[in-house]
Amino acid sequence: MSFFSGDWKSDLLVLESFLETIEYKTATDRLKAFGIKRSEGGSVTLGYTSRGKMSETKCREFCPIKKKYKTKLMSERPELLEMLEQFRDTWFPCYQFDSAQFNRNYKIPPHRDKGNVGDSVVVCCGEFTGGELVVNVGDDNISFRPDKQPVVFNGSIHTHWVKEFEGLRYSVVFFKSRFWKPDTD
């Protein structure tokens, strides 16, 4: 089943319908640091990790093919990976990824992505104003609108952040984790 038509606005609405169904479980300390109320926003990762334990009593599911542990969202909602792969195949087919960060009303301050390798692709959707993605390149801060087209940049090298916004803003960051290996299938 194909979810996407190749029409950018229609495909963002389909993407948004998936993002509305996700529980955004950001750690409380990160929400406080960024001034975000849990009821208003958060983030969650779909992918794989080297950490087998979530807590002393909760363990992650091991994936023998990837030889990594699945994030909780990957274990609970594997159909999201299929949806993301279809979106990627429609809009940036040459890009490989093994993880995605889902954000809901998550105004992230300037940072670099320590756990990412190479380029990331960012896409936004929702009914919002403002919310540009700013990427620092040399002495320049360049603003992008990931709701108009996918934005590709290396978040582990370039400091980046989200400008103030109003409304409901979702973003998806497609990335390769530091454990990424190209698929050999």
C-alpha positions as CSV (number, residue, x, y, z in Angstrom):
1,M,0.0,0.0,0.0
2,S,1.4,3.4,-1.0
3,F,0.6,6.3,1.3
4,F,2.1,9.1,-0.8
5,S,1.0,10.6,-4.1
6,G,4.0,12.8,-5.0
7,D,2.0,16.0,-4.3
8,W,3.9,17.8,-1.6
9,K,1.0,19.4,0.3
10,S,-1.1,16.2,0.1
11,D,1.8,14.1,1.3
12,L,2.5,16.4,4.2
13,L,-1.1,16.0,5.3
14,V,-0.7,12.2,5.2
15,L,2.6,12.5,7.2
16,E,0.8,14.7,9.7
17,S,-2.0,12.1,10.1
18,F,0.7,9.6,11.2
19,L,2.5,12.1,13.5
20,E,-0.8,12.9,15.3
21,T,-1.0,9.3,16.5
22,I,2.4,9.2,18.2
23,E,3.0,9.7,21.9
24,Y,5.9,12.1,22.4
25,K,7.8,11.0,25.5
26,T,10.6,13.5,26.0
27,A,12.4,13.3,29.3
28,T,11.1,15.8,31.9
29,D,14.5,17.4,32.4
30,R,14.9,18.1,28.6
31,L,11.4,19.6,28.5
32,K,12.2,21.9,31.5
33,A,15.5,22.9,29.9
34,F,13.7,24.0,26.7
35,G,10.7,25.5,28.5
36,I,8.2,23.1,26.9
37,K,5.1,21.9,28.7
38,R,4.6,18.1,28.3
39,S,1.0,18.7,27.3
40,E,2.2,20.9,24.4
41,G,5.1,19.2,22.9
42,G,7.9,16.7,22.9
43,S,10.0,14.3,20.9
44,V,10.6,10.6,20.4
45,T,13.0,8.5,18.3
46,L,12.2,5.7,15.9
47,G,15.2,3.5,15.2
48,Y,17.9,1.5,16.9
49,T,20.2,2.0,19.8
50,S,23.0,0.2,21.6
51,R,21.3,0.6,24.9
52,G,19.5,-2.5,25.9
53,K,17.9,-1.2,29.0
54,M,15.4,1.6,29.4
55,S,15.5,1.2,33.2
56,E,16.4,-1.4,35.8
57,T,13.2,-3.2,35.1
58,K,12.6,-2.5,31.4
59,C,14.6,-3.9,28.5
60,R,14.5,-3.1,24.8
61,E,13.8,-5.7,22.1
62,F,16.9,-6.9,20.3
63,C,17.0,-7.0,16.5
64,P,19.3,-9.8,15.3
65,I,19.5,-8.4,11.8
66,K,20.7,-4.9,12.8
67,K,22.5,-6.3,15.9
68,K,21.0,-3.4,17.9
69,Y,18.1,-2.8,20.2
70,K,14.9,-1.2,18.9
71,T,13.7,2.0,20.4
72,K,10.4,1.6,22.2
73,L,8.6,3.4,19.4
74,M,10.2,1.0,16.8
75,S,9.0,-2.0,18.8
76,E,5.5,-0.6,19.3
77,R,4.9,1.0,15.9
78,P,7.0,-0.8,13.2
79,E,4.6,0.5,10.5
80,L,6.0,4.0,11.0
81,L,9.3,2.9,9.5
82,E,7.5,1.6,6.4
83,M,5.6,5.0,6.1
84,L,8.9,6.9,6.5
85,E,10.6,4.8,3.8
86,Q,7.7,5.4,1.4
87,F,8.0,9.2,2.1
88,R,11.7,9.0,1.5
89,D,11.3,7.0,-1.7
90,T,8.9,9.7,-2.9
91,W,10.8,12.8,-2.0
92,F,14.6,12.0,-1.5
93,P,15.1,8.4,-2.8
94,C,18.9,8.4,-2.7
95,Y,19.0,9.1,1.1
96,Q,19.6,6.2,3.5
97,F,18.7,6.4,7.1
98,D,18.3,4.1,10.1
99,S,16.5,6.4,12.6
100,A,14.1,9.3,12.7
101,Q,13.4,11.9,15.4
102,F,9.7,12.9,15.6
103,N,9.0,16.3,17.2
104,R,5.7,18.0,18.2
105,N,5.9,21.7,19.1
106,Y,9.5,21.2,20.0
107,K,11.4,24.5,19.8
108,I,14.9,23.3,20.1
109,P,17.7,25.8,21.0
110,P,21.0,25.9,19.2
111,H,22.8,22.5,19.3
112,R,24.7,19.9,17.2
113,D,23.6,16.3,16.8
114,K,26.2,14.3,18.6
115,G,24.8,10.9,17.7
116,N,24.3,11.5,14.0
117,V,26.5,10.6,11.1
118,G,26.6,12.7,7.9
119,D,23.6,14.5,6.4
120,S,20.2,14.6,8.0
121,V,16.9,15.4,6.2
122,V,14.3,17.6,8.0
123,V,10.6,17.9,7.0
124,C,7.9,19.9,8.8
125,C,4.2,19.9,8.7
126,G,1.2,21.2,10.6
127,E,-0.6,24.5,10.9
128,F,2.0,27.0,12.1
129,T,3.6,30.3,11.4
130,G,7.3,31.0,12.0
131,G,9.3,28.0,13.0
132,E,12.1,28.2,10.5
133,L,15.0,25.9,10.8
134,V,18.2,27.9,11.2
135,V,21.6,26.3,10.3
136,N,24.8,28.1,11.1
137,V,27.3,27.8,8.2
138,G,30.5,29.6,8.9
139,D,29.6,33.2,9.8
140,D,26.1,32.9,8.3
141,N,22.8,31.8,9.9
142,I,20.7,30.4,7.0
143,S,16.9,30.0,7.5
144,F,15.0,27.2,5.9
145,R,11.3,26.2,5.6
146,P,11.2,22.4,5.9
147,D,7.4,22.6,5.3
148,K,8.1,23.9,1.8
149,Q,10.7,21.2,0.8
150,P,13.0,18.7,2.5
151,V,16.1,20.4,4.0
152,V,19.4,18.5,4.0
153,F,22.4,19.4,6.2
154,N,24.9,17.8,8.5
155,G,23.6,18.4,12.0
156,S,26.7,17.0,13.7
157,I,28.9,19.7,12.1
158,H,26.5,22.7,11.9
159,T,24.8,24.2,14.9
160,H,21.1,24.5,14.2
161,W,17.9,25.5,16.0
162,V,14.2,26.3,15.5
163,K,12.9,29.9,15.5
164,E,9.8,30.9,17.5
165,F,6.5,29.7,16.1
166,E,2.8,29.7,16.7
167,G,0.4,26.9,16.1
168,L,1.0,23.2,15.8
169,R,4.4,22.3,14.3
170,Y,5.5,18.7,13.6
171,S,9.0,17.9,12.3
172,V,10.7,14.6,11.3
173,V,14.5,14.4,11.2
174,F,15.7,11.4,9.1
175,F,19.2,10.5,10.1
176,K,21.9,7.9,10.3
177,S,22.8,7.0,13.9
178,R,26.4,6.6,14.9
179,F,25.7,2.8,14.7
180,W,24.5,3.0,11.1
181,K,25.8,0.6,8.5
182,P,24.5,0.6,4.9
183,D,21.9,-2.1,4.1
184,T,23.4,-5.0,2.2
185,D,20.1,-6.6,1.3
